[in-house]
Amino acid sequence: MTQQPFLHPHPSRKVALRQDRPSKLVGESPAMFELRLEVDRVARSDAKVLITGESGSGKELVAHAVHDGSARSERPFVAVNCAGLPETLLESELFGHVRGSFTGAYRDKLGKLELADQGTMFLDEIGEMTLRMQGLLLRFLETGELQKVGADHRGKLTNVRIIAATNRNLQDLIQKEQFREDLFYRTNVIHLPVAPSRDRREDIPRLVEHFLGHFSQSDIYVPRRVSPEALVALTQYHWPGNVRELENVIERLVVTGSSETIEVPHLPAEVRVRQGVGVAPKRERRRTFADDLYRQLIEGRQSFWSVVYPLYMQREITRSNMRDLVKKGLEEARGNYKIVARLFNMDPQEYKKFLNFLRKHDCQVPFKEYRQ
């Protein structure tokens, strides 16, 4: 397991924390300075928190920091990715179920909300919840009562602090009637926005040093430092995948490097081409995960199953990212899913597998508007 980006271990913490979960936000940019101050203030209360920011910007790490600084720090921190599970499984995961409530329910199961009793529950990508699940969550927030799937009696009362996060604009979803306004006001008591990496470039050198120090601890890897020129290129790159992308790049450079100093030629091509350009132009600054994944599929001729599928199943990208990618394919294919499958470098016999995957994970996009 890799060490999480922003945080360093706190030596005075008595409770056994995960080694990869530090307790202090790192960075000297104005955005990070303000975020640290706000986290310190918020941690002292029990108020619900909504963390917003792009994918990979460190929202879960901020949630950990709030929990670690709170009176609940020695109680459980439980996280669930709302985009990674279909509605029925998400309901069981959050609230638990009783034996025989559905096919495969061979025994009673505790839900994550019950496991987080007296602690903190982190709901990642809450904007991906269905309206029905939003209603169930709203009832829990109002009553604190857990109603397990299949239970016919009154549920257990719990005391859980809720921290939610999303990379989507919930106000826009409310206007589209895809997110409940009452749930928004319930969760948005305290709002913590996390700035993207391109808006705090002065933090990049510190993060590079942090990741390099972590990944190069093992004697089996050679790289120990980054040249000034390579550091300039890393700082100037626009990082559409934010801190998570930076972490992955440094890990790859350490694992594959054969010299002690990482130079510009060792950097990924997308980072090298931006060397000396400075701040990315406005068009580049708006690049998304879907843009970069689409480029890997179309220009890099890589397969959807080897590039995109693992990222989604490992919760590195969200349902929203997947839909954006499918939309780009449908635009190119004029609404023809069979052509999308070919564009994404799948074998013809994998077409139905592709559609089944999209349906199962609610990532399918209506094709009719793209045929006009």
C-alpha atoms as a printed R data frame, in Angstrom:
    type eleno elety resid chain resno       x       y       z
1   ATOM     1    CA   MET     A     1   0.000   0.000   0.000
2   ATOM     2    CA   THR     A     2   1.417   3.401  -0.953
3   ATOM     3    CA   GLN     A     3   1.678   6.351   1.352
4   ATOM     4    CA   GLN     A     4  -1.017   8.932   0.873
5   ATOM     5    CA   PRO     A     5   0.066  12.282  -0.558
6   ATOM     6    CA   PHE     A     6  -0.358  15.261   1.700
7   ATOM     7    CA   LEU     A     7   0.197  13.995   5.195
8   ATOM     8    CA   HIS     A     8   2.985  12.922   7.551
9   ATOM     9    CA   PRO     A     9   2.690  10.615  10.601
10  ATOM    10    CA   HIS     A    10   1.934  12.364  13.861
11  ATOM    11    CA   PRO     A    11   4.342  11.132  16.574
12  ATOM    12    CA   SER     A    12   2.053  11.925  19.496
13  ATOM    13    CA   ARG     A    13  -0.959   9.951  18.234
14  ATOM    14    CA   LYS     A    14  -1.613   7.067  20.626
15  ATOM    15    CA   VAL     A    15  -4.241   5.341  18.536
16  ATOM    16    CA   ALA     A    16  -2.866   2.931  15.926
17  ATOM    17    CA   LEU     A    17  -3.314   4.764  12.626
18  ATOM    18    CA   ARG     A    18  -2.529   3.338   9.206
19  ATOM    19    CA   GLN     A    19   1.103   4.078   8.355
20  ATOM    20    CA   ASP     A    20   0.045   5.617   5.063
21  ATOM    21    CA   ARG     A    21  -2.357   8.045   6.718
22  ATOM    22    CA   PRO     A    22  -0.558  11.085   8.106
23  ATOM    23    CA   SER     A    23  -2.224  13.789  10.141
24  ATOM    24    CA   LYS     A    24  -0.820  17.073   8.797
25  ATOM    25    CA   LEU     A    25  -1.609  18.662   5.450
26  ATOM    26    CA   VAL     A    26   1.540  19.508   3.469
27  ATOM    27    CA   GLY     A    27   1.983  22.514   1.206
28  ATOM    28    CA   GLU     A    28   2.894  26.178   1.413
29  ATOM    29    CA   SER     A    29   0.546  27.576  -1.229
30  ATOM    30    CA   PRO     A    30  -2.165  30.037  -0.071
31  ATOM    31    CA   ALA     A    31  -4.834  27.456  -0.946
32  ATOM    32    CA   MET     A    32  -3.235  24.785   1.246
33  ATOM    33    CA   PHE     A    33  -2.587  27.249   4.077
34  ATOM    34    CA   GLU     A    34  -6.268  28.233   4.141
35  ATOM    35    CA   LEU     A    35  -7.350  24.595   3.925
36  ATOM    36    CA   ARG     A    36  -5.185  23.629   6.908
37  ATOM    37    CA   LEU     A    37  -6.657  26.438   9.002
38  ATOM    38    CA   GLU     A    38 -10.200  25.463   8.044
39  ATOM    39    CA   VAL     A    39  -9.577  21.768   8.769
40  ATOM    40    CA   ASP     A    40  -8.268  22.648  12.240
41  ATOM    41    CA   ARG     A    41 -11.403  24.694  12.951
42  ATOM    42    CA   VAL     A    42 -13.828  22.133  11.517
43  ATOM    43    CA   ALA     A    43 -12.224  19.186  13.321
44  ATOM    44    CA   ARG     A    44 -13.213  20.603  16.723
45  ATOM    45    CA   SER     A    45 -16.913  20.335  15.915
46  ATOM    46    CA   ASP     A    46 -19.248  17.479  15.009
47  ATOM    47    CA   ALA     A    47 -20.751  19.347  12.056
48  ATOM    48    CA   LYS     A    48 -21.312  17.544   8.773
49  ATOM    49    CA   VAL     A    49 -18.731  18.375   6.110
50  ATOM    50    CA   LEU     A    50 -18.932  18.462   2.315
51  ATOM    51    CA   ILE     A    51 -15.548  18.293   0.533
52  ATOM    52    CA   THR     A    52 -15.485  19.255  -3.138
53  ATOM    53    CA   GLY     A    53 -12.725  19.065  -5.710
54  ATOM    54    CA   GLU     A    54 -11.550  17.314  -8.836
55  ATOM    55    CA   SER     A    55 -10.746  13.602  -8.917
56  ATOM    56    CA   GLY     A    56  -7.355  12.870  -7.425
57  ATOM    57    CA   SER     A    57  -7.085  16.178  -5.559
58  ATOM    58    CA   GLY     A    58  -6.979  14.545  -2.115
59  ATOM    59    CA   LYS     A    59 -10.552  14.791  -0.795
60  ATOM    60    CA   GLU     A    60 -10.335  11.581   1.245
61  ATOM    61    CA   LEU     A    61  -7.051  12.758   2.780
62  ATOM    62    CA   VAL     A    62  -8.748  15.953   3.908
63  ATOM    63    CA   ALA     A    63 -11.530  13.842   5.438
64  ATOM    64    CA   HIS     A    64  -8.899  11.810   7.314
65  ATOM    65    CA   ALA     A    65  -7.328  15.029   8.581
66  ATOM    66    CA   VAL     A    66 -10.686  16.252   9.908
67  ATOM    67    CA   HIS     A    67 -11.265  12.922  11.647
68  ATOM    68    CA   ASP     A    68  -7.740  12.724  13.090
69  ATOM    69    CA   GLY     A    69  -8.051  16.191  14.600
70  ATOM    70    CA   SER     A    70 -11.453  15.504  16.159
71  ATOM    71    CA   ALA     A    71 -12.605  14.035  19.463
72  ATOM    72    CA   ARG     A    72 -13.549  10.909  17.470
73  ATOM    73    CA   SER     A    73  -9.966  10.251  16.344
74  ATOM    74    CA   GLU     A    74  -9.674   7.021  18.346
75  ATOM    75    CA   ARG     A    75 -12.945   5.720  16.948
76  ATOM    76    CA   PRO     A    76 -13.384   4.170  13.460
77  ATOM    77    CA   PHE     A    77 -12.993   6.077  10.196
78  ATOM    78    CA   VAL     A    78 -15.044   4.163   7.622
79  ATOM    79    CA   ALA     A    79 -15.092   5.062   3.912
80  ATOM    80    CA   VAL     A    80 -17.451   4.019   1.117
81  ATOM    81    CA   ASN     A    81 -17.199   5.000  -2.547
82  ATOM    82    CA   CYS     A    82 -20.778   5.649  -3.633
83  ATOM    83    CA   ALA     A    83 -19.806   5.448  -7.327
84  ATOM    84    CA   GLY     A    84 -18.254   2.004  -7.069
85  ATOM    85    CA   LEU     A    85 -21.397  -0.013  -6.227
86  ATOM    86    CA   PRO     A    86 -24.854  -0.488  -7.787
87  ATOM    87    CA   GLU     A    87 -27.765   0.837  -5.734
88  ATOM    88    CA   THR     A    88 -28.789  -2.479  -4.133
89  ATOM    89    CA   LEU     A    89 -25.250  -3.320  -3.033
90  ATOM    90    CA   LEU     A    90 -24.637   0.218  -1.796
91  ATOM    91    CA   GLU     A    91 -27.754   0.041   0.391
92  ATOM    92    CA   SER     A    92 -26.557  -3.210   1.938
93  ATOM    93    CA   GLU     A    93 -23.018  -1.845   2.306
94  ATOM    94    CA   LEU     A    94 -24.198   1.243   4.184
95  ATOM    95    CA   PHE     A    95 -27.104  -0.086   6.241
96  ATOM    96    CA   GLY     A    96 -26.388  -3.815   6.434
97  ATOM    97    CA   HIS     A    97 -28.873  -6.617   5.825
98  ATOM    98    CA   VAL     A    98 -30.547  -9.513   7.582
99  ATOM    99    CA   ARG     A    99 -30.226 -13.134   6.577
100 ATOM   100    CA   GLY     A   100 -32.509 -14.126   3.712
101 ATOM   101    CA   SER     A   101 -33.322 -10.566   2.688
102 ATOM   102    CA   PHE     A   102 -32.126 -11.276  -0.870
103 ATOM   103    CA   THR     A   103 -30.407 -13.986  -2.884
104 ATOM   104    CA   GLY     A   104 -26.951 -14.530  -1.453
105 ATOM   105    CA   ALA     A   105 -27.758 -13.060   1.971
106 ATOM   106    CA   TYR     A   106 -26.741 -16.190   3.880
107 ATOM   107    CA   ARG     A   107 -26.104 -14.368   7.156
108 ATOM   108    CA   ASP     A   108 -26.722 -11.054   8.870
109 ATOM   109    CA   LYS     A   109 -24.296  -8.310   7.888
110 ATOM   110    CA   LEU     A   110 -23.364  -5.140   9.716
111 ATOM   111    CA   GLY     A   111 -23.483  -1.996   7.575
112 ATOM   112    CA   LYS     A   112 -20.646   0.516   7.381
113 ATOM   113    CA   LEU     A   113 -22.746   3.133   9.185
114 ATOM   114    CA   GLU     A   114 -23.082   0.771  12.148
115 ATOM   115    CA   LEU     A   115 -19.373  -0.043  12.063
116 ATOM   116    CA   ALA     A   116 -18.650   3.694  12.177
117 ATOM   117    CA   ASP     A   117 -20.740   4.220  15.339
118 ATOM   118    CA   GLN     A   118 -19.109   6.904  17.531
119 ATOM   119    CA   GLY     A   119 -16.660   7.549  14.678
120 ATOM   120    CA   THR     A   120 -16.686   9.094  11.206
121 ATOM   121    CA   MET     A   121 -18.363   7.928   8.003
122 ATOM   122    CA   PHE     A   122 -16.823   9.170   4.747
123 ATOM   123    CA   LEU     A   123 -19.154   9.043   1.739
124 ATOM   124    CA   ASP     A   124 -17.011   9.541  -1.346
125 ATOM   125    CA   GLU     A   125 -18.650  10.668  -4.611
126 ATOM   126    CA   ILE     A   126 -22.021  11.268  -2.967
127 ATOM   127    CA   GLY     A   127 -23.169  12.930  -6.194
128 ATOM   128    CA   GLU     A   128 -23.318   9.493  -7.837
129 ATOM   129    CA   MET     A   129 -26.027   8.208  -5.476
130 ATOM   130    CA   THR     A   130 -29.419   7.419  -6.963
131 ATOM   131    CA   LEU     A   131 -32.384   9.493  -5.785
132 ATOM   132    CA   ARG     A   132 -33.725   6.511  -3.838
133 ATOM   133    CA   MET     A   133 -30.425   6.065  -1.985
134 ATOM   134    CA   GLN     A   134 -30.345   9.796  -1.326
135 ATOM   135    CA   GLY     A   135 -33.760   9.466   0.339
136 ATOM   136    CA   LEU     A   136 -32.558   6.605   2.545
137 ATOM   137    CA   LEU     A   137 -29.460   8.557   3.542
138 ATOM   138    CA   LEU     A   138 -31.542  11.658   4.305
139 ATOM   139    CA   ARG     A   139 -33.777   9.650   6.652
140 ATOM   140    CA   PHE     A   140 -30.712   8.334   8.464
141 ATOM   141    CA   LEU     A   141 -29.284  11.842   8.833
142 ATOM   142    CA   GLU     A   142 -32.562  13.063  10.301
143 ATOM   143    CA   THR     A   143 -33.126  10.179  12.744
144 ATOM   144    CA   GLY     A   144 -29.774   8.438  13.236
145 ATOM   145    CA   GLU     A   145 -31.727   5.201  12.882
146 ATOM   146    CA   LEU     A   146 -30.339   2.286  10.868
147 ATOM   147    CA   GLN     A   147 -32.888   0.276   8.906
148 ATOM   148    CA   LYS     A   148 -31.197  -2.866   7.610
149 ATOM   149    CA   VAL     A   149 -32.236  -4.338   4.276
150 ATOM   150    CA   GLY     A   150 -34.938  -6.922   4.945
151 ATOM   151    CA   ALA     A   151 -35.467  -5.961   8.599
152 ATOM   152    CA   ASP     A   152 -39.059  -5.592   9.798
153 ATOM   153    CA   HIS     A   153 -38.326  -3.929  13.118
154 ATOM   154    CA   ARG     A   154 -37.095  -0.544  14.249
155 ATOM   155    CA   GLY     A   155 -33.405  -0.025  13.599
156 ATOM   156    CA   LYS     A   156 -30.525   0.759  15.919
157 ATOM   157    CA   LEU     A   157 -29.734   4.372  16.815
158 ATOM   158    CA   THR     A   158 -26.154   5.402  16.008
159 ATOM   159    CA   ASN     A   159 -23.931   8.419  16.531
160 ATOM   160    CA   VAL     A   160 -21.881   8.941  13.369
161 ATOM   161    CA   ARG     A   161 -20.232  12.044  11.969
162 ATOM   162    CA   ILE     A   162 -20.842  12.296   8.217
163 ATOM   163    CA   ILE     A   163 -18.209  13.669   5.849
164 ATOM   164    CA   ALA     A   164 -19.175  13.577   2.175
165 ATOM   165    CA   ALA     A   165 -17.180  14.378  -0.965
166 ATOM   166    CA   THR     A   166 -17.886  14.886  -4.640
167 ATOM   167    CA   ASN     A   167 -16.143  15.981  -7.829
168 ATOM   168    CA   ARG     A   168 -19.441  17.158  -9.306
169 ATOM   169    CA   ASN     A   169 -21.383  20.422  -8.982
170 ATOM   170    CA   LEU     A   170 -24.287  19.439  -6.752
171 ATOM   171    CA   GLN     A   171 -26.123  22.702  -7.448
172 ATOM   172    CA   ASP     A   172 -26.197  21.786 -11.141
173 ATOM   173    CA   LEU     A   173 -27.450  18.288 -10.269
174 ATOM   174    CA   ILE     A   174 -30.204  19.845  -8.144
175 ATOM   175    CA   GLN     A   175 -31.323  21.954 -11.120
176 ATOM   176    CA   LYS     A   176 -31.415  18.776 -13.228
177 ATOM   177    CA   GLU     A   177 -33.400  17.010 -10.472
178 ATOM   178    CA   GLN     A   178 -30.615  14.459 -10.063
179 ATOM   179    CA   PHE     A   179 -29.744  15.416  -6.478
180 ATOM   180    CA   ARG     A   180 -32.061  16.201  -3.581
181 ATOM   181    CA   GLU     A   181 -31.908  19.787  -2.409
182 ATOM   182    CA   ASP     A   182 -32.787  18.801   1.179
183 ATOM   183    CA   LEU     A   183 -29.890  16.314   1.249
184 ATOM   184    CA   PHE     A   184 -27.548  18.999  -0.080
185 ATOM   185    CA   TYR     A   185 -28.423  21.322   2.792
186 ATOM   186    CA   ARG     A   186 -28.077  18.461   5.273
187 ATOM   187    CA   THR     A   187 -24.556  17.580   4.145
188 ATOM   188    CA   ASN     A   188 -23.291  21.061   3.237
189 ATOM   189    CA   VAL     A   189 -23.064  22.408   6.790
190 ATOM   190    CA   ILE     A   190 -19.327  23.003   6.363
191 ATOM   191    CA   HIS     A   191 -17.882  23.271   2.847
192 ATOM   192    CA   LEU     A   192 -14.200  22.461   2.262
193 ATOM   193    CA   PRO     A   193 -13.097  23.033  -1.368
194 ATOM   194    CA   VAL     A   194  -9.823  21.369  -2.392
195 ATOM   195    CA   ALA     A   195  -7.917  23.251  -5.084
196 ATOM   196    CA   PRO     A   196  -6.578  21.323  -8.128
197 ATOM   197    CA   SER     A   197  -2.817  20.877  -8.464
198 ATOM   198    CA   ARG     A   198  -2.562  23.403 -11.318
199 ATOM   199    CA   ASP     A   199  -3.809  26.130  -8.948
200 ATOM   200    CA   ARG     A   200  -1.117  25.421  -6.346
201 ATOM   201    CA   ARG     A   201   1.975  24.725  -8.404
202 ATOM   202    CA   GLU     A   202   4.242  25.944  -5.598
203 ATOM   203    CA   ASP     A   203   3.298  22.743  -3.732
204 ATOM   204    CA   ILE     A   204   4.502  20.435  -6.524
205 ATOM   205    CA   PRO     A   205   8.215  20.404  -5.465
206 ATOM   206    CA   ARG     A   206   7.227  19.505  -1.892
207 ATOM   207    CA   LEU     A   207   4.971  16.713  -3.101
208 ATOM   208    CA   VAL     A   208   7.642  15.413  -5.486
209 ATOM   209    CA   GLU     A   209  10.132  15.332  -2.615
210 ATOM   210    CA   HIS     A   210   7.570  13.611  -0.402
211 ATOM   211    CA   PHE     A   211   6.712  10.865  -2.889
212 ATOM   212    CA   LEU     A   212  10.315  10.357  -3.962
213 ATOM   213    CA   GLY     A   213  11.384   9.952  -0.344
214 ATOM   214    CA   HIS     A   214   8.678   7.376   0.239
215 ATOM   215    CA   PHE     A   215   9.090   5.275  -2.889
216 ATOM   216    CA   SER     A   216  12.911   5.310  -2.828
217 ATOM   217    CA   GLN     A   217  13.131   3.981   0.738
218 ATOM   218    CA   SER     A   218  13.712   0.479  -0.577
219 ATOM   219    CA   ASP     A   219  17.307  -0.319  -1.552
220 ATOM   220    CA   ILE     A   220  16.091  -2.254  -4.597
221 ATOM   221    CA   TYR     A   221  15.302   1.027  -6.411
222 ATOM   222    CA   VAL     A   222  18.038   3.322  -7.764
223 ATOM   223    CA   PRO     A   223  16.563   6.862  -8.160
224 ATOM   224    CA   ARG     A   224  17.221   9.187  -5.216
225 ATOM   225    CA   ARG     A   225  16.758  12.709  -6.569
226 ATOM   226    CA   VAL     A   226  15.133  14.798  -9.325
227 ATOM   227    CA   SER     A   227  17.221  17.160 -11.457
228 ATOM   228    CA   PRO     A   228  16.311  20.887 -11.385
229 ATOM   229    CA   GLU     A   229  15.247  20.740 -15.054
230 ATOM   230    CA   ALA     A   230  12.978  17.748 -14.439
231 ATOM   231    CA   LEU     A   231  11.482  19.453 -11.396
232 ATOM   232    CA   VAL     A   232  10.679  22.516 -13.528
233 ATOM   233    CA   ALA     A   233   8.901  20.287 -16.070
234 ATOM   234    CA   LEU     A   234   6.941  18.528 -13.302
235 ATOM   235    CA   THR     A   235   5.926  21.889 -11.823
236 ATOM   236    CA   GLN     A   236   4.806  23.305 -15.185
237 ATOM   237    CA   TYR     A   237   2.699  20.282 -16.155
238 ATOM   238    CA   HIS     A   238  -1.052  20.858 -15.694
239 ATOM   239    CA   TRP     A   239  -1.760  17.515 -13.852
240 ATOM   240    CA   PRO     A   240  -5.324  16.718 -14.968
241 ATOM   241    CA   GLY     A   241  -5.268  13.784 -12.532
242 ATOM   242    CA   ASN     A   242  -4.030  16.048  -9.726
243 ATOM   243    CA   VAL     A   243  -2.010  14.684  -6.784
244 ATOM   244    CA   ARG     A   244  -2.966  11.070  -7.519
245 ATOM   245    CA   GLU     A   245  -1.480  11.362 -11.012
246 ATOM   246    CA   LEU     A   246   1.686  12.956  -9.604
247 ATOM   247    CA   GLU     A   247   2.042  10.136  -7.083
248 ATOM   248    CA   ASN     A   248   1.677   7.512  -9.819
249 ATOM   249    CA   VAL     A   249   4.243   9.253 -12.045
250 ATOM   250    CA   ILE     A   250   6.852   9.427  -9.263
251 ATOM   251    CA   GLU     A   251   6.260   5.788  -8.337
252 ATOM   252    CA   ARG     A   252   6.725   4.743 -11.971
253 ATOM   253    CA   LEU     A   253   9.926   6.792 -12.269
254 ATOM   254    CA   VAL     A   254  11.338   5.202  -9.114
255 ATOM   255    CA   VAL     A   255  10.389   1.648 -10.051
256 ATOM   256    CA   THR     A   256  11.671   1.847 -13.637
257 ATOM   257    CA   GLY     A   257  14.615   4.228 -13.117
258 ATOM   258    CA   SER     A   258  18.187   3.015 -13.631
259 ATOM   259    CA   SER     A   259  20.112   6.131 -12.506
260 ATOM   260    CA   GLU     A   260  20.195   7.996  -9.195
261 ATOM   261    CA   THR     A   261  18.984  11.267 -10.724
262 ATOM   262    CA   ILE     A   262  15.671  11.531 -12.586
263 ATOM   263    CA   GLU     A   263  16.258  13.700 -15.667
264 ATOM   264    CA   VAL     A   264  13.850  15.266 -18.175
265 ATOM   265    CA   PRO     A   265  14.180  12.382 -20.718
266 ATOM   266    CA   HIS     A   266  12.962   9.976 -18.019
267 ATOM   267    CA   LEU     A   267   9.666  11.846 -17.578
268 ATOM   268    CA   PRO     A   268   6.445  10.709 -19.308
269 ATOM   269    CA   ALA     A   269   5.935  12.196 -22.769
270 ATOM   270    CA   GLU     A   270   2.942  14.301 -21.726
271 ATOM   271    CA   VAL     A   271   5.079  15.969 -19.027
272 ATOM   272    CA   ARG     A   272   8.139  16.509 -21.276
273 ATOM   273    CA   VAL     A   273   6.239  18.277 -24.048
274 ATOM   274    CA   ARG     A   274   5.198  21.005 -21.626
275 ATOM   275    CA   GLN     A   275   8.732  21.771 -20.425
276 ATOM   276    CA   GLY     A   276   9.415  25.498 -20.654
277 ATOM   277    CA   VAL     A   277   5.832  26.406 -21.540
278 ATOM   278    CA   GLY     A   278   4.925  27.593 -18.046
279 ATOM   279    CA   VAL     A   279   1.292  27.762 -17.050
280 ATOM   280    CA   ALA     A   280  -0.981  25.717 -19.254
281 ATOM   281    CA   PRO     A   281  -3.218  27.699 -21.637
282 ATOM   282    CA   LYS     A   282  -6.847  28.009 -20.742
283 ATOM   283    CA   ARG     A   283  -7.913  25.158 -23.009
284 ATOM   284    CA   GLU     A   284  -5.358  22.804 -21.489
285 ATOM   285    CA   ARG     A   285  -6.294  23.822 -17.954
286 ATOM   286    CA   ARG     A   286  -9.769  22.399 -18.543
287 ATOM   287    CA   ARG     A   287  -8.615  18.973 -19.633
288 ATOM   288    CA   THR     A   288 -10.347  16.160 -17.783
289 ATOM   289    CA   PHE     A   289  -9.560  12.578 -16.885
290 ATOM   290    CA   ALA     A   290 -11.801  11.524 -19.779
291 ATOM   291    CA   ASP     A   291  -9.684  13.564 -22.229
292 ATOM   292    CA   ASP     A   292  -6.486  11.829 -21.155
293 ATOM   293    CA   LEU     A   293  -8.037   8.364 -21.099
294 ATOM   294    CA   TYR     A   294  -9.552   8.963 -24.536
295 ATOM   295    CA   ARG     A   295  -6.135   9.990 -25.859
296 ATOM   296    CA   GLN     A   296  -4.592   6.783 -24.506
297 ATOM   297    CA   LEU     A   297  -7.274   4.723 -26.262
298 ATOM   298    CA   ILE     A   298  -7.294   6.553 -29.604
299 ATOM   299    CA   GLU     A   299  -3.692   7.720 -30.017
300 ATOM   300    CA   GLY     A   300  -2.012   5.092 -27.879
301 ATOM   301    CA   ARG     A   301  -4.119   2.263 -29.353
302 ATOM   302    CA   GLN     A   302  -4.569   0.795 -25.886
303 ATOM   303    CA   SER     A   303  -7.519  -1.384 -24.946
304 ATOM   304    CA   PHE     A   304 -10.414  -0.197 -22.808
305 ATOM   305    CA   TRP     A   305 -10.113  -3.388 -20.747
306 ATOM   306    CA   SER     A   306  -6.441  -2.857 -19.937
307 ATOM   307    CA   VAL     A   307  -6.497   0.926 -19.343
308 ATOM   308    CA   VAL     A   308  -9.944   2.137 -18.260
309 ATOM   309    CA   TYR     A   309 -11.606  -0.932 -16.718
310 ATOM   310    CA   PRO     A   310  -8.940  -1.482 -13.997
311 ATOM   311    CA   LEU     A   311  -9.024   2.199 -12.999
312 ATOM   312    CA   TYR     A   312 -12.792   2.090 -12.547
313 ATOM   313    CA   MET     A   313 -12.833  -1.190 -10.623
314 ATOM   314    CA   GLN     A   314 -10.060   0.098  -8.349
315 ATOM   315    CA   ARG     A   315 -12.067   3.332  -7.820
316 ATOM   316    CA   GLU     A   316  -9.356   5.487  -9.355
317 ATOM   317    CA   ILE     A   317 -11.978   7.042 -11.638
318 ATOM   318    CA   THR     A   318 -15.651   7.683 -10.999
319 ATOM   319    CA   ARG     A   319 -18.874   6.867 -12.794
320 ATOM   320    CA   SER     A   320 -18.911  10.477 -13.977
321 ATOM   321    CA   ASN     A   321 -15.444  10.042 -15.544
322 ATOM   322    CA   MET     A   322 -16.640   6.865 -17.267
323 ATOM   323    CA   ARG     A   323 -19.745   8.561 -18.677
324 ATOM   324    CA   ASP     A   324 -17.636  11.449 -19.971
325 ATOM   325    CA   LEU     A   325 -15.367   8.972 -21.745
326 ATOM   326    CA   VAL     A   326 -18.336   7.154 -23.307
327 ATOM   327    CA   LYS     A   327 -19.792  10.493 -24.456
328 ATOM   328    CA   LYS     A   328 -16.547  11.321 -26.253
329 ATOM   329    CA   GLY     A   329 -16.678   7.940 -27.972
330 ATOM   330    CA   LEU     A   330 -20.312   8.418 -28.997
331 ATOM   331    CA   GLU     A   331 -19.531  11.875 -30.410
332 ATOM   332    CA   GLU     A   332 -16.821  10.375 -32.613
333 ATOM   333    CA   ALA     A   333 -18.936   7.342 -33.542
334 ATOM   334    CA   ARG     A   334 -22.114   9.386 -34.193
335 ATOM   335    CA   GLY     A   335 -24.032   7.428 -31.573
336 ATOM   336    CA   ASN     A   336 -22.997   3.924 -32.673
337 ATOM   337    CA   TYR     A   337 -21.877   1.819 -29.679
338 ATOM   338    CA   LYS     A   338 -20.354  -0.837 -31.957
339 ATOM   339    CA   ILE     A   339 -18.037   1.781 -33.427
340 ATOM   340    CA   VAL     A   340 -17.250   3.021 -29.889
341 ATOM   341    CA   ALA     A   341 -16.157  -0.514 -28.999
342 ATOM   342    CA   ARG     A   342 -13.845  -0.528 -32.041
343 ATOM   343    CA   LEU     A   343 -12.482   2.926 -31.165
344 ATOM   344    CA   PHE     A   344 -11.731   1.634 -27.664
345 ATOM   345    CA   ASN     A   345  -9.733  -1.230 -29.230
346 ATOM   346    CA   MET     A   346 -11.993  -4.117 -28.273
347 ATOM   347    CA   ASP     A   347 -12.433  -7.358 -30.147
348 ATOM   348    CA   PRO     A   348 -15.816  -7.620 -31.946
349 ATOM   349    CA   GLN     A   349 -16.965 -10.391 -29.605
350 ATOM   350    CA   GLU     A   350 -16.454  -8.058 -26.622
351 ATOM   351    CA   TYR     A   351 -19.183  -5.627 -27.733
352 ATOM   352    CA   LYS     A   352 -21.917  -7.202 -25.584
353 ATOM   353    CA   LYS     A   353 -19.528  -7.497 -22.658
354 ATOM   354    CA   PHE     A   354 -18.875  -3.749 -22.986
355 ATOM   355    CA   LEU     A   355 -22.594  -2.876 -23.011
356 ATOM   356    CA   ASN     A   356 -23.282  -5.184 -20.048
357 ATOM   357    CA   PHE     A   357 -20.502  -3.506 -18.092
358 ATOM   358    CA   LEU     A   358 -21.932  -0.040 -18.797
359 ATOM   359    CA   ARG     A   359 -25.473  -1.109 -17.837
360 ATOM   360    CA   LYS     A   360 -24.352  -2.874 -14.650
361 ATOM   361    CA   HIS     A   361 -22.482   0.180 -13.392
362 ATOM   362    CA   ASP     A   362 -25.008   2.748 -14.665
363 ATOM   363    CA   CYS     A   363 -22.459   4.250 -17.064
364 ATOM   364    CA   GLN     A   364 -24.463   3.866 -20.269
365 ATOM   365    CA   VAL     A   365 -25.197   7.126 -22.104
366 ATOM   366    CA   PRO     A   366 -28.251   7.600 -24.399
367 ATOM   367    CA   PHE     A   367 -27.029   7.489 -28.005
368 ATOM   368    CA   LYS     A   368 -29.885   9.174 -29.905
369 ATOM   369    CA   GLU     A   369 -28.694  12.760 -29.506
370 ATOM   370    CA   TYR     A   370 -25.348  11.823 -31.044
371 ATOM   371    CA   ARG     A   371 -26.993  10.484 -34.217
372 ATOM   372    CA   GLN     A   372 -28.369  13.888 -35.223
